[in-house]
């Protein structure tokens, strides 16, 4: 699904990723943990193709294609979804308009027919219901006035409607209370299937109690320094990153 | 108002003076809204519209007047509104200025509250692309008799690229002591975070910019019915594409 090979990237001329390699297969859930400044968010932005994140070496292959050669919207159409730590508010653009525009733009790029208004409403309603987001909120401007938890639920709603092959979720658990964390975790778990993969980027092991990953990687100073199974999370929590890396 | 304006005239500081000279003098068009009555007007300019318009709008006691203006689509355009509000009169303005290429689009408003209890609400949104210039000069003047005036004026402009210009000059002149006058002016760019967010969800960049720009303008169309907005949208969308 995703093969990251010796990836180097910099921001404002400062090297952040320094030879990161990682392979995520279909059906797997991987978690990347690491201290502040390790390069976790940089990795997610590099994968999504954000301006200002310059790749200086290495490669990323996504479903057999060179991901780095694609524009951000083409990466989305290819099946990559980036769940943001701080979902953006967009005044004046409703959630429904935004999501339908995104879905149909992706479908058009893939050579699939657009979904009709009625079909789309059905998809959006079902996703909102499953993730506990009142449907009325979908009619409001994107994330405007949403609480932290509502924004994250909205990210999950978008993910469920867009149905990506790979979801990269950057600190999706930050700012969530226990109830919201449970709903969001269920949203992530509901996407688990032999065809899909998830890459969780997180600070804390808390989320990993609900979404149990197949593999956990420790990211420090721009590289994966240690990998293990689900039990690694608790060890990290108990002993800290530096003890593991040493 | 017959002498040809120069750069020293404050109201023409940012004008395309060569274009002004070609179309000078300009006849003032009187608009009278009699006491207690309601008047609504829509101005959508095209390349064939009068280049400069100067309207003197007199809104009688208790009368209400609303102007919706979509200006753009021409090399130079200037609309000046001189509004006089009597006791309890209401004036509403929603205006969209869109400039592309080397266009210069100007809106100049003077709203005079000469009687008590009058209200005015002006929302002006400008988008400038290419090497275009959009200008808004807006004065609100409250006379000594204008007690309990409630007035608001909001101007926001977005520059779609570095060659574009937006000028704003909001001005308040208040001689009454019991008034509410709010005004704000801001000039900026499209929100980069929002653009990235939209593209990362699959919306191509030009489409994302279009959606954000259109959303930015929507305040100026507040209060219009859906059918009217839909009609205006066709013009707005075409102009935004030209400016993008």
Interface residues (C-beta under 8 A of the other chain):
Chain A: X48 X49 X50 X51 X71 X72 X73 X75 X76 X77 X81 X82 X84 X87 X88 X89 X90 X91 X92 X93 X97 X98 X99 X101 X102 X103 X105 X106 X109 X141 X158 X162
Chain B: X191 X192 X193 X194 X196 X197 X198 X199 X200 X201 X202 X203 X204 X205 X207 X211 X212 X214 X215 X216 X218 X219
